Amino acid sequence: MLPGGKNMNQLMKQAQKMQQEMMKSQQELESKVFEVSSGGGMVNVGMTGSYEVKSIKIDPEAVDPEDVEMLEDLILAALQEAHKQVAEASNDIMGKLTGGMKIPGLF
């Protein structure tokens, strides 16, 4: 065995464990649905951890033919907030797994 071989094996085992934990966390994140609302609950959006929009619910009171722009703004605000929450959750998971180190190409 080469000098330091034992340490290399330990390092490889730690890397494999970290990779398994990352895959598990990624799967949990992707299956989670983030529910977000805007306009005091007038528009509700459900987005998965993989940024897939699963649902949009609009309160009929938000539908005003004279002010379609307001409804568009409410939908946009809800989508942006859902996206922000998914990104924050992803960053939190990675921070826990990597001890705060930024590793390019992960998540």
N, C-alpha and C positions, 0 to 999 in steps of 0.2 A: 504494500500500500504506500502511496506517495505521502510525503510529509503533509500534514494538514488534511488528509483524506477523510478522517472522521468528522472534522468540522465541515467539510464540503458536503458530506452526507446529511448532516444535521441541517445545513443551509437549504439543501434540496428538499428535505422533508418539510421544513418551514414554508418554503415557497409553494409546495404542493398543497399544504394545508390552507395557506392564504388564498390560493387560486380556487380551492373548493368553497371556502367561505365567501369569496367574491361571487362565484357562480350562484350559490344559494341566495345571497343577498340580492343579486340582480333578478333572479326569478321571483323572489318575494316582492320586490319593487314593481316589476312588470305586471304582476297579477293584482296589485293593489289598485283600487279606483279612488281617485281624489275627487271629492264632491265640492264644488265651489259655486257660490252664487254672487250675483251683482244686482244692483238696484233694489236692495232690501228684499231679495228673494224673488224678484220678478223674472230673472233668468238664472237657471241652474245648469251647470255643466259637469259631466262626469268624464274624467280623463284617466287612463291607466298610466302606470309608471313608465310605459314605453311610448308615452305621448299620443296614444290612440284615443280619439274622442269616442266615448261609448254612448253618451246621451246628452241631449240638450232639451231642457224643458222650459217653456215660456208661459208665464202667467198671461191669460187672455187680456188682462187689463193693460199689459205692456204693448199690446198690438193697437197702435193708433195710426190709421191710414194717413192722417195729417202730419205724423211725426215718425216716419220710418227710420230716420237717422238716429233717434234716441234708442230705438230697439237695436239697431246695428251696433251702437256704442256699448250697450249693455252686454250684448253677446261677445263683442271683442274684449271687453273688460274681464268677463268671466273666463274666456279662453286664455287670456294673458295671465291671469291669476293662477289658473290651473297649471299652466306651463311652468310658472315660477315655483309653485309648490312641489312639482315633480322634480325640477332641477335642484331645489334645496334638499329634498329627501335623498336624491342621488348623491349629492355632495356630502351630506351627513354620513351616509353609509360608507362612502369611500374614505372619508376622514377617519372613521373608526377603524377601518381595516388597514389603512396605511399609516396610522399614527399622525395624520395631517400632512404627510408627504404628498406632493403632486406627482403622479406617475403618468406620463403622456400615454394616450391610447387606451386608458382604462375608463370604462363607463362613458 
